[in-house]
Amino acid sequence: MNDILDAILASDTSAADFAKLDLPESYRAVTVRKDEAEMFDGLSSKEKDPRESLHLDEVPVPELGPGEALVAVMASSVNYNSVWTSIFEPMPTFGFLERYGKLSPLTRRHDLPYHVIGSDLAGVVLRTGAGVNSWRPGDEVVAHCLSVELESSDGHNDTMLDPEQRIWGFETNFGGLADIALVKSNQLMPKPDHLSWEEAASPGLVNSTAYRQLVSRNGAGMKQGDNVLIWGASGGLGSYATQFALAGGATPICVVSSDQKAEICRRMGAEAIIDRNAEGYEFWSDEQTQNPREWKRFGKRIRELTGGEDVDIVFEHPGRETFGASVYVTRKGGTIVTCASTSGYQHQYDNRYLWMSLKRIVGSHFANYREAWEANRLIAKGKIHPTVSKTYPLEQTGQAAHDVHHNRHQGKVGVLALAPEEGLGVRDHELRAQHLDAINLFRADAGPQARSETRAPATAERRAA
């Protein structure tokens, strides 16, 4: 791995040089283990600790198949699916791997007693399989997490409808929280040149998910002038939804849980902000009973912020805790679009407020290749920005997942894999200089100028070495 890292850090390594590099027999990877899938039985979700279940193991490099690529991972990030995997909820992921393994002799590679997790990466292509024409060794890439087979006609209008659609690193093996990852070539996209490795790795899953959910015609189809209610507006998903709303001429109504998170939304440019903890909203009277009075109080507060208007779109992902309120506050003919259920999968709402007001509930799951490409293109152009707040080394992925599990983070939590330090990988310093404040907005441990000015020289020195 040292030779691979040296080649990446050098400024003059050619594609031919990368192709000649020997691959190691094994690599470091963050895993969960099949024989530990019951280790948290009897505990509540919050009591389950990813630091106990996530291991840094040395695992064999997988066989490279047609249409695939092996990528040296410089950085990755933690998503909520990493948390689900680590606490074995709603079920252990080994069932996904077993089913995928039955599809073909090639997919049998994925059915292992360990699961290399992670659904984001930024890195460098090392090898490509037969039939790969668009990518070659040495290409600097990011990867989106949609894995499809496309042997059924169902997926050819929208690849998310492929019957064999899976999320890489969650429903497949060999994910991005590792030194090497195995991906399909149609997961790859160009790495944004003005971002460091950890910054480029962080948007993939959440940025693409938010794009489809909010902007795409497959989701809410947001337009200029829309009022958009965004739950968790400073979090991994919500921070991108907030940016898309602002960039698209909509008005985000940002729901957060602390003044610190409210301030981040203000710094992004949002003005309508609700601190649900400070204002004491309790949408459930008890475990079984929702409180419609709180829905009404919430709706009144929204109208105070919008000049008397209800919301056109609700960007939903908490699920059980908030869904009843989301349906209630949406305007007549409006849309509730949901992509997750981090507070519980069993949603309850009063259907009268849905059918009698002609509202729609739209399910949205990740994004197809085109949507992911468009979302990444906006990142590359500096229109949408990464939201990294903190970065951990690969050895501390368990702690990173623990932070996300307990909502002790802002934006996205990055993970360094092969990258020896933060700030490496920047190629376009001029574009970066135009967006320093936005790039570093979520950083909690240093001001934007200070962090950038200390990292940029290190990047230049590494590339000159």
N, C-alpha and C positions, 0 to 999 in steps of 0.2 A: 504493500500500500504506500510505502514511502516514495517509491519511484513514481507512482501515479500522482501523488500529491505534488512532488517536485515538478513534474511535467505541467500540472495545472497552474502552479504558481509562477513558472517561468513565462516570459513574454514572447518567446519565439518558437514554441513547440508546434510543429505542423500536424496536420491530419495524419500524415504517414507515420510520424513519430508516435502519435497516440495509438495507431493501429498496431505498431510493433511492440507496444508495452505488454509484458507478460501479466496475465491475470493471476491474482493470488488463488490459492486453493480454498481459502476461507476468508471471512470478513466479520467485523463487529456488527451486531444487529440487536435492536431492542425487541424482545420477544415476550409473549405469554406462553405458558406450557400447558399442554393438554392434561397432564396428570395433576394439575393444580386448579382445574376448572371449578371445583367445589370448595375451594379454600375459604370463601366468604359466606358459605351457606349459613343462614340464620341471622345474618347481619342486615341492618338497613343499608340503603344505598350510600348514605353519607358516612357510614362507619367503614365502608370498604375502602382500602387504602392502596392506590396504584403503586406506591413505593414498595409494597410487598409482592405484588404480582408481576411487575415489569422487571425483566432481567436483561442485562447486557451480556449476550452470549457470542461465542465464535461459531459461525455456521458456514456450511459449504456454499460456494458460489453456485447458483442454479444453472442448469443447462439452458442455453440460449436457443429459442425456437424461431421459426419463420415469423416475420412481421414484428419482431421484438427487438429490444435494445437493452444492453446493460449500461447503467449510468453510475459514474462515481458521484456520490452524494456529498456535496459540500455543506449543505444545510437543509433542514426540514422544519416542521413545526408541529405543534400539538393541536388537534381538533377534538371536538367532543366525541367523535367516533373512537378516538384513541382512549378516551375516558371510559366509554361503554365497553370497549374491548378489555380494558384493564380490570374492570369490576365484574366482567362476565354478565353484563346486562344488555338487552333484555334476555339474552341467551349467550352461551359461549360461542365464539366465532368459529370453533372447530367444526360445527355443523355446516357452515358455509363452505369451508375448505373441503369437507368430505363430499358435498354435493358437486362442487366444481370439479373435484378430482375424478368423478365418474363420467364426465362429459367426453373425455378423449384420453388417449395415452399421453399426450403432451400436458394436459391439465392435471394429470395425476401427480405431477411434481409438487403441486400446491398442497396436497393432503399429507401433512407432516405432523409429528407430535409437538411441534412448536410453530408459532405464528409470528413472522416478522411483520410488525405493524407500521402504520404511518401512511398518510394519504397526501402528503406534499413533498416536493423536493425542488432544489435548484442544484445543478451540477453539470457534469461534462460527460458526453457520450463516449463510452469505451469501445463497445462492439455493437454491431447491428446484425440481425439475422437475415436469412434469405428473403428477398422480396422488398427490402427496405431501400428506398431510393431517395427520400427527401432529407435524410439525416446521415451524418458520417462521424467517425471518431474525431473528437476534439470540439464538436459543436457544444456551445454553452446553452443549456436548456432549463426550462422548468417543465413540470409534468402536471397535468390535471388528472383527476382520479377516476375517470369513467373508463371502465373495461367492458368492451362489447365484442361479440363474435360476429354479428351481422350476417348470419346464415339464414335468418328468417326475414321475410318481407316486412314484418311488423316494424322493424327498426329503421327502415330506409326513408321514412318521412321525418322521423325524429328518433335519433339513436337511443334516447332514453327509454324508448318503448321496445327495444330489443328484448326478447324473452330471456336472453342470457346476459342482460345488463348487470354489472356488479360494480361495487366501489373498491378500487384497488387499495390494498393495504388494510382493508376492513373485511371484505368478502373474498379477497384473494390474498395470497402470500407474497413475500418478498417486497414489502413496502418500503417507504422512504425514510423511516427512522433507523438508518443503517449507513454503513460506509459505501455499500453498493446496493442498487435497486434494479429489479427486473420490471420493465414496463412494455406495453405495446407501443409501436412507433407512432400510432395515432393518438397517443397521450401527450406527445412532446410538443412544446411551443418554444419560441425563442426567449431566452432570458432577457429581461429589460436591462439595457446596458448601463443605466444610471444608478442601478441599485446594487447593494452588496449581496452576497450570497444569502444571508439570513433574511434580508428584506425581500429579495425576489422569491424565496421559498414560501413566505408566509401567506400571500394572498390566494394561492391556487384554489383550494376547496371553497373557502368562504366567499371570495370575490365572485367566482363563477356561480355559486349557489345564489348569492344575492342578485346577480345580474339576471339570471333566468327568472327568479321569483318575482322581481320587481319590474324589470325593464322589458324582458322578452315578451312576445305575444303568446308564448307558452305559459307565462305567468300572469301577472297583473296588467301588463301593458301600460305602465305608468305614462302619463302625458304631462305637459306643462300645465301648471296651475293646480294639480292634484294636491290634496292634503293627505299625507301619508303618516299613519301612526306606526312608530317603530319601537317595538319592545327591545329592551337591552341595547339601546342605541350606541353605546360605547364599547360593546362587546365584539367578539370575533365576527359574527354575522352582521350585527346591527351597525357597526362602524362603517361597513361598506354600503349598506342600505342608505345610511345617512348621506354618504358621499354621492351616491347615485341620485338621490332625491334632489340634493342641492345642485348637482351638475346638470340635471335634467329639467330644471325650472319648476320643480314641485316644492311644497313646503313640508319638511319633516316635523312631526311632533314627536320628540324624543322622550321615551320613558326610560329612566335610569333609577338606580337605587342608592345613590350617594351624591353629595355635593361635588366630590372629586370627579365623578363620572359626568355630572352635569357640566362642569367646567370644560372637560374635553370636548363635549358636544358644542359648546359655545365657541371654542377655538376652531372647530371644524367649520363654523359658520352658521350653525343652527341657532334659532332664537326662541322657538316654542319648546319648552322643556318641562317635563313633569318628574319630580323626584318622588317616586311612589312611596318610599319609606318616610320621607319628611312629611308628606301629606297624609300618611296613615291609611292608605287604601287596603281594605281587607275584603277581597271578593268572595271569600268563603266564611260562612258563620261557624261551620264545623266541617269535619271530613266529608260529610254527605250533603251539606246544604250550602248553596250559593246565596249571595246577598244582593238581590237586584237593586237595593237602595244605593249600594256602592257603585254599581254599574252606572246609575243615573248621576251620581255625584261626579264620577269620572267623566261621563259625557258632557256634563256642564262645564267642567274644568277645560276640556278640549275646546269647547265653543268659545270660552273666554280667550283662549290663545289664538283662535282662528278668525275672530271677528264674527262669531255666530254660526260658523259652518261646521257640519259633521265631516268625518274623514271619508275620503273616497276609497282608500286602500288601507288595510291593516297588514303589516309585515309580521306574521305570527311565527313563533318558534318555541315559546315556553310551553304551550300545550295546555294541560289540564288546569293549571292555576289561573290562566288568563283568558281562556278561549270563550267562556260565557260573556265576559266583558267585551271581548273583541267583536263578537257577533252583534252585541247590543249597540255599540257606539258607531258602527259603520253606517254611512248614509244609505238612504233608499237607493237600490240599484248598485251599491258599492260591492267591493270585493275583499274577502278575507283570504289571503294566500298563506299557506302553511308549509313549512319544510322540516319541521322537527317537533319534538315533544319532550323537552329537557326536564319538565316538571311532572311528567306523567302522560301516558298514551291514551288513557280513557278520558276523552273530552266530553263535557256536558255543556249544553247551551239551550236556551229557550227557542224552539224552532219557530214560534210565532214571529219572532223578530227577523227570521230569515225568509220564510216563505211569503209572508204578507208584505214585506218590503222589498221583495225581488232581489235579495242579496245573493252573492255567489261565494261558495267556498271552493278554492282551487288548491289542489295538492301539487307541490313542486318539489322535485328531488334532483339535487345537483344540477347538471347542465349537459347539453350535448357538446360535441367538439366545436361546432361553430360558435355557440354561445361562450364557451370557455375561451376560445381564441379571441373573440371580440372583447371579452372582459380583460384578458391579458394585454390586448392591444391598447386599451385605455390606460392600463398601468404603464406600459412602455412609452406612451406619449406624455406621461405626467399629468393626465387628467384625473386619475384616481390614484391614491397613494397607499403604500403599505401601512399597517397599523401595529408594528412590532413594539411591544412595551418592555420586554425582557427576553434575554436569551440565555439558555442553559447549554452546557456541554452534553454530549450524547450520554455520558455516564449518569447524568442527573435527570434523565427523561421522566423517571418516576416522580420526582419532585415537581417537575413541570406539569405533569398530568394531574398531580394532587392539587396544584394551584388552580388549574382550570376546573377541576371537579368541585372545588369549594368557592369558585367565583372570586378568587383572590388576584385577579389579573385585569388588565385593560386590554382591549384589542386582541392581538395575537401573541402567543408565547412561542418564540423561536428556539430551535435546537441546532447547535453546531455539530456536524458529523465529521467530515475530513477537514473542514476549515479550521485552522489552528487558532484563529481569533476572529472577532467581529470586524466588519468594515472592509473585508477583502472582496475582490471581484468587480469593483466599479470600473467601467470602461469609458463612460461618457460623463466626465466631470463637469462639463459646461451645463448640460441639462440638469445634472444633480444640483448644481449651485442655484439654479432657478427655483428649486422646490425643497430646499433644506428644511425649512420650518415645518412644512407639511409631512415630509418623510419622517421627521423625528418627533412629531406631535405627541405620540403616545409614550415616548420614553420618559420614565419616571426618575431615572437616576442621574440625568445630566441635561443641561439645556441643549437645544438643537445646534447652536453654533459651536459650543464646546465639544460636543460629541463628534460632529462632522470634521472640525478642524484638527482633532487629534487622530481621527481615523484615516483621512485622505492621504497624508504623507506615508503612513504605513502601507497603504495599498500600493502607492507608487513604488515604494522600496521593494515590495514583494515582487512586483511585475518586472522590476529591473534586475532582480537577483538571478 
